[in-house]
């Protein structure tokens, strides 16, 4: 049986560095932020409306009770 041996002097790969995501050129404009906020609100409204009925259809309405 061949076993591999690693020593402290073995070359190791360093993790690749991630590009910085905090660059000024990557920031959202106020209109983009407003659009994302509106999308989030629309999704939340839809889920609040649809979730109770869908859970009832699957007999899972007990998941709606708040503790």
N, C-alpha and C positions, 0 to 999 in steps of 0.2 A: 504494500500500500504506500503510495506516495503522499506525503503531507507537505503542504506549503508552509514555509517558515517566514515570518515577517520580523524584521529587526527595526530598531529605532531609526536606523540610517536609511531605511527603505523610503523611496520617494512617495509622498502622499499627495493626493490631489486636493487642492483647496476648493472650497465651494465657489461656484461662479458668483460674481457680484451682481446684484440686481441693479438695474438702472434706477436712478433716483426718480421717485414718483412725485416729488415735491418741488417740481420746477415751475416757475411762473408761467411758462408757456403752456403748461398742462392744466391750469386753473380754469374752472368753468366761468362762463359769463353770467351776469345776473339773470339774463333771460333763460339760459340753460338751466340754472338752478330753479327758477320758477316753474319751468316746464317739468322738471323731475319731481318737484313737490306736487304739482297738479296730477301727474301720473300716479304718484304714490297714493294720493287722496282718492283718485278714481278706483284704483285697485282695492284699497281698504273698504271703500263704499260697496263695491261689488261683492267682496268676500262677506262683509257684514250682512248683506242682503241674501246671498245664496247659501252660505254655510248652514244655517239652521235647517233649511228645507232639505238639503242634501244629506245632512246627518239623520234627519227623521226618516228619509227614504231607506237608509241603511240601518235603522234602529240603533243609532248611536247618539241620540239626542242627549243622553246623560253627559256627554263630553262638553255640553254647553253650560252646565251648571258651574257657577263661580264659587270658589271656596273662600 
